[in-house]
Amino acid sequence: MKIKSTRFKSAIMVLPPQLYSVLSKAPSVVSDNAQEIILRVDRPLCVECSNKRYYFTKNNCVTDTIFDSNMLCVSQKEIFDTFSNICNFSVYSRQSEINSGYITLKGGHRAGICGTAVLSKGEIVNIKDITSINIRIAREIIGCADELISQINPLSGVLICGSPCSGKTTLIRDLARSLSYKHKISLIDERNELSSNVSGVFQNDIGLCDVFESYIKNDAIIHAVRSMSPDIIVCDEISTAKDVEAVTYALNCGVSFIATVHADSMENLFKRPLAKSLLESGAFSQLVFLDSRNNAGKIKSIVEYSTVLGDTYD
């Protein structure tokens, strides 16, 4: 549990003194299992764990129940101070990330930002009056993909399916790292979740991957094919029709794919029109389903797409 606790301590470094002091003394049941640290203006300090949500009282006790008169609530100043620390006191230098709703931190952690959007010509140009900050704790696990690698053919196309927080991102990051020592891998990191690039330094081990960070996903796929001639493109969350078009383009150029989608079962996968288009592209021959957030990264089943093709579209 030492590694998990170290990640937790790294994540809370951006917090102002009072909040840092409280969380630095959190019991191991919290620090070892923490997935998110959530700050909301005038609401209780919260730590989301794999199977429970914890709050803190004014006398530094931990509880899974809110007692209105005794909770340690986060002040507006503490939100502001946390935001300043996250930006390293240079909001301008992190503006593009802020506009996307998140900021990548040292150690690979990510801070989600919630507030009032400032719009210009229909596009977000800033977020002001920040009311919530969600620090997602990095979960890089070197070697977590070893079992999966032994059961798949990465050159045949692999689609990893799971619900939010089921470990999809952690798994494909390690897949990309491991496979990069044998194949040419282009890693499409649209939201900087995979490599966690901070000031040009990757916070996560991505092996010998060529990283396309903060590109629009479909543009990055096309750029990767044209400029890096990859064997495999690895990307998280295929979610738009343009993504599917780009996947089809790369497939026709002889590139294989490893990607993820939100779907916790075969039934839910095939209910989604986008999934039907994605599978009909021919890019994926193997479907990997992950378990729930309580067993993040655990493989529930691996299915050959050819075995379900007839049943699905008859």
Sequence and secondary structure as in RCSB ss.txt:
>XXXX:A:sequence
MKIKSTRFKSAIMVLPPQLYSVLSKAPSVVSDNAQEIILRVDRPLCVECSNKRYYFTKNNCVTDTIFDSNMLCVS
QKEIFDTFSNICNFSVYSRQSEINSGYITLKGGHRAGICGTAVLSKGEIVNIKDITSINIRIAREIIGCADELIS
QINPLSGVLICGSPCSGKTTLIRDLARSLSYKHKISLIDERNELSSNVSGVFQNDIGLCDVFESYIKNDAIIHAV
RSMSPDIIVCDEISTAKDVEAVTYALNCGVSFIATVHADSMENLFKRPLAKSLLESGAFSQLVFLDSRNNAGKIK
SIVEYSTVLGDTYD
>XXXX:A:secstr
 HHHHHHHHHHGGGS HHHHHHHHT  HHHHTTEEEEEEEBTSB EEEESS EEEEBTTS EESS  TTTB BB 
HHHHHHHHHHHTTT TGGGHHHHHHTEEE TTS EEEEEEEEEEETTEEEEEEEEEEEEEE     TTTTHHHHT
T  GGG EEEEE TTSSHHHHHHHHHHHHTTTS EEEEETTS SS EETTEESS  TT EEEESS HHHHHHHHH
HHH  SEEEES   SHHHHHHHHHHHHTT EEEEEEE SSHHHHHHSHHHHHHHHTT  SEEEEE  GGGTT EE
EEEEHHHHHHHHH 
